[in-house]
Structure formats: C-alpha cells, structure tokens
Amino acid sequence: MARQARGGLAGVPHLLMQQVHDGQLLVQDDLDRQRLLDTLRMAARDHRVAVHAYALGDHDWWILATPSSAEGLSLMVQSVGRQYVAHYNRRHRRRGSLWSGRYKACVIASAQDLLDCMVLIESRHPDGMWSSAAHHLGRGTDPLLAEHAQFWTLGNTPFERDAAWKRRLEEGLSAGRAQQLGEAVSKGWALGQADDIARLQLLTDRRLSPGKRGRPPRALNQ
C-alpha cells in the first residue's frame, strides 16, 4: 500500500506523534526533556507553527499544532530531529537515527474535536510535568504555547477556563474515543464531520479520508 503524501494544511490544526525505535528511549532524564522542549520551542518559532498542546513521553512526543504554511510541520519536525538527535547521540555516546520512521499526523477538520485531542495529549502527563497540562490548569505560563480559539470557549475568565479544563482532564476520554483518535493519527485520516473534511479536501491533493472498499463497478455495455 502506497504511503500517504507528507505535508500539512496551512492554518488548520494537526495532531502529530513521533515515536522512537523499539528498545530506545526518547529521553533518559530531565536534562534530555528540557533540551527536547527547548529544541521544539525554537523549531516551532522558526517555522511559524503555533503549538496548542504537547506531551513528552519516554518513547514518543505528541503535539497539537497549527502550521502557517503547508510545509511548516514537516520542517519543524526535521529541525527537531537534526538538533535533538545530535545532542542525544553526543550525550549518550550513540549513533544513528532515534526515530521509528516518519512522524504520524492527522488534520483536525472540525473544531469540536480539538479539545478531545488536547485531552488525549495532556492525559499522558496530567500532573503537568513535561506537558502543556500545567499551563492549561493555571499553574504557570508556557512560552511554547499559543492558545487555540476553541480553548477560550471553556470560559470567560482564566479561572473559569482552568476549572473547566481540570474537569475535562479528570473525565478523560472513553476507550473508544481514545482509540479513534489514535487510529486517525496512525493512518493519517482527518478528524471531523464529513462536510468539514470535504471542505478541506478541496485544498489538498492528499487524501484525507479512506476510499470506498472494493473495485469500482464495471460499466454496463451500451
């Protein structure tokens, strides 16, 4: 099966995940985590990508972000890969790539799916350590983040939004919903209502939803 074309949609949020090779660690301590976070911050700035949420795990990193150009996400991930992996290899005396293939990402076509994607990301580190959860719970200001307008719908004041977000994280996602979001990222299919996906499909040659199964019907002889 042919791979989906790499690329993003300018001005549209994306859910993105990058994994490391089996048996490898993305980070070995807090010094690595801070270096990765700093590298991501600089790469997002340089390539004009607005990051709305993130989480740094032991074996992967996740972000919710909106690029200002079609190539912005790809350039940002490439920059993180070059700079962070070089640091990691020097510090831990290793060679070679750290990543398990290309990053995976999907377009978020409908705004109502965006908050669920934030929950999926931040529930990986709900205490706020090495994720954007602390920022959204009012425990500090994270210079990496640019709030998405959908987050502001949670309340009219920072206190209301912090409290509403605390409830959302505590509620979490159903197992089925988490699986749906994870599969969308893995397969690269857009999240959203059919009309919203169809609207975005007009902007790109990259297929945003799976095609119908089976062969097309054979034309009848006239």
C-alpha distance (Angstrom), angle and dihedral (degrees) to the residues before:
residue distance angle dihedral
M1 . . .
A2 3.81 . .
R3 3.78 117.3 .
Q4 3.77 119.9 -111.2
A5 3.77 113.3 -103.0
R6 3.79 113.3 -98.2
G7 3.78 116.8 -119.0
G8 3.78 143.4 89.7
L9 3.76 140.9 -126.3
A10 3.78 117.6 -104.7
G11 3.79 114.5 -119.7
V12 3.82 93.9 10.8
P13 3.84 124.3 109.1
H14 3.81 118.3 -114.9
L15 3.80 132.5 -165.3
L16 3.82 108.5 -139.4
M17 3.79 135.3 -175.1
Q18 3.81 131.9 -178.0
Q19 3.81 122.0 -169.3
V20 3.79 132.8 -165.3
H21 3.80 127.5 -131.2
D22 3.79 117.3 -76.0
G23 3.77 110.3 -86.7
Q24 3.81 93.2 21.8
L25 3.78 129.7 106.1
L26 3.79 123.8 -134.0
V27 3.79 89.4 -151.9
Q28 3.79 132.8 11.2
D29 3.79 99.8 -168.0
D30 3.79 144.0 -7.6
L31 3.80 91.9 -78.8
D32 3.80 89.1 62.5
R33 3.79 91.2 45.7
Q34 3.78 92.2 52.3
R35 3.80 91.7 47.4
L36 3.81 91.1 50.4
L37 3.80 91.3 47.9
D38 3.81 92.1 48.8
T39 3.80 90.9 47.6
L40 3.80 91.5 50.0
R41 3.80 90.9 49.1
M42 3.79 92.8 52.8
A43 3.80 93.9 43.6
A44 3.81 92.0 50.1
R45 3.80 90.2 50.2
D46 3.80 94.7 46.6
H47 3.80 94.3 49.0
R48 3.80 96.1 37.8
V49 3.79 98.5 -116.7
A50 3.81 117.7 154.3
V51 3.81 109.5 -142.0
H52 3.82 113.9 -153.3
A53 3.83 100.3 175.1
Y54 3.81 138.7 -2.1
A55 3.80 144.6 174.6
L56 3.80 129.0 -165.3
G57 3.79 112.8 -151.8
D58 3.79 133.6 179.3
H59 3.80 93.4 -100.2
D60 3.81 105.8 19.2
W61 3.79 146.0 15.4
W62 3.79 127.8 -136.3
I63 3.77 131.5 -163.4
L64 3.78 138.9 176.5
A65 3.79 107.1 -148.9
T66 3.79 145.6 156.3
P67 3.82 117.3 -141.7
S68 3.79 120.3 -150.7
S69 3.81 90.8 -145.1
A70 3.81 135.1 35.0
E71 3.81 91.9 -111.1
G72 3.80 96.6 41.2
L73 3.81 98.3 98.0
S74 3.78 93.6 46.6
L75 3.80 92.6 48.3
M76 3.79 91.3 47.9
V77 3.82 93.1 51.6
Q78 3.81 91.1 46.3
S79 3.80 90.2 51.8
V80 3.81 92.2 49.6
G81 3.79 89.7 48.2
R82 3.80 95.3 51.3
Q83 3.78 97.0 44.4
Y84 3.79 103.2 35.3
V85 3.81 97.1 41.2
A86 3.81 90.4 49.5
H87 3.81 89.3 52.8
Y88 3.81 92.7 44.7
N89 3.80 93.4 49.2
R90 3.81 93.1 48.8
R91 3.78 93.7 46.5
H92 3.80 96.1 45.8
R93 3.80 98.0 33.6
R94 3.75 97.9 -120.0
R95 3.79 137.2 127.2
G96 3.76 138.3 -142.9
S97 3.75 136.5 35.4
L98 3.79 121.8 -33.5
W99 3.79 97.7 -159.7
S100 3.78 127.3 93.9
G101 3.79 96.1 -137.1
R102 3.77 127.3 -59.5
Y103 3.75 124.1 -20.2
K104 3.81 117.0 -95.1
A105 3.78 123.1 -131.9
C106 3.77 143.4 162.8
V107 3.79 134.4 -162.9
I108 3.80 119.2 -114.1
A109 3.78 103.4 -139.7
S110 3.82 99.2 174.3
A111 3.80 122.3 53.8
Q112 3.81 93.8 -140.9
D113 3.82 90.1 66.2
L114 3.79 92.9 56.8
L115 3.81 97.2 78.5
D116 3.80 91.2 49.6
C117 3.81 88.2 54.2
M118 3.80 89.2 52.2
V119 3.81 90.1 51.8
L120 3.82 90.5 49.2
I121 3.81 90.2 53.6
E122 3.79 101.5 40.4
S123 3.80 95.8 42.1
R124 3.81 85.9 69.4
H125 3.82 87.2 69.2
P126 3.82 105.9 14.4
D127 3.80 92.6 163.9
G128 3.79 87.3 69.7
M129 3.80 96.5 -117.9
W130 3.79 107.5 140.2
S131 3.78 94.1 -10.4
S132 3.79 137.9 84.1
A133 3.81 91.6 -107.3
A134 3.81 93.4 97.5
H135 3.80 91.1 56.3
H136 3.81 93.6 49.2
L137 3.80 91.8 46.4
G138 3.80 91.4 55.2
R139 3.80 96.3 -110.3
G140 3.78 95.3 124.3
T141 3.78 145.5 -30.7
D142 3.79 118.0 -87.3
P143 3.83 113.3 -154.6
L144 3.79 91.3 -156.0
L145 3.79 94.0 65.2
A146 3.78 132.6 88.4
E147 3.80 111.4 -173.2
H148 3.77 117.0 -124.5
A149 3.80 115.5 -132.6
Q150 3.79 90.3 -118.5
F151 3.80 90.9 65.0
W152 3.81 90.2 57.3
T153 3.81 90.0 60.5
L154 3.83 88.1 72.9
G155 3.81 92.4 78.2
N156 3.78 147.5 -20.3
T157 3.81 95.3 -115.1
P158 3.80 134.5 39.8
F159 3.81 89.3 -111.6
E160 3.82 91.8 54.6
R161 3.79 92.2 47.3
D162 3.82 92.7 47.5
A163 3.81 91.5 50.8
A164 3.81 93.1 45.4
W165 3.78 91.2 49.7
K166 3.79 92.0 49.3
R167 3.81 87.9 56.5
R168 3.81 92.0 47.9
L169 3.79 92.5 52.3
E170 3.80 92.1 46.4
E171 3.81 90.8 50.6
G172 3.79 91.5 47.2
L173 3.79 123.1 178.1
S174 3.76 129.9 -58.7
A175 3.80 114.7 -106.3
G176 3.79 89.5 -111.4
R177 3.79 93.7 51.9
A178 3.81 93.1 47.2
Q179 3.79 89.4 50.4
Q180 3.81 91.0 49.4
L181 3.80 92.1 53.3
G182 3.79 92.7 44.8
E183 3.80 91.9 51.2
A184 3.80 91.5 48.9
V185 3.81 90.0 56.1
S186 3.80 93.6 43.9
K187 3.81 94.4 49.3
G188 3.79 97.7 34.0
W189 3.81 96.2 -124.0
A190 3.79 119.7 148.9
L191 3.80 120.5 -106.5
G192 3.77 117.1 -133.1
Q193 3.75 148.9 59.5
A194 3.80 118.3 -35.5
D195 3.82 93.5 -112.7
D196 3.80 92.2 51.3
I197 3.80 92.4 48.4
A198 3.81 91.0 48.2
R199 3.81 89.7 52.4
L200 3.80 92.1 52.9
Q201 3.80 91.8 44.1
L202 3.80 88.1 67.4
L203 3.82 88.5 63.6
T204 3.80 99.0 55.8
D205 3.80 143.5 38.5
R206 3.81 88.9 -142.2
R207 3.78 111.5 101.8
L208 3.81 109.9 -116.3
S209 3.81 99.5 -172.1
P210 3.81 134.4 34.0
G211 3.78 117.7 -90.6
K212 3.75 123.8 -120.8
R213 3.78 114.6 -80.1
G214 3.77 122.1 -112.9
R215 3.77 133.0 28.6
P216 3.79 121.4 -51.7
P217 3.80 113.2 -98.1
R218 3.80 115.2 -88.0
A219 3.78 114.6 -110.3
L220 3.80 113.9 -110.7
N221 3.79 117.5 -117.7
Q222 3.76 112.7 -108.0
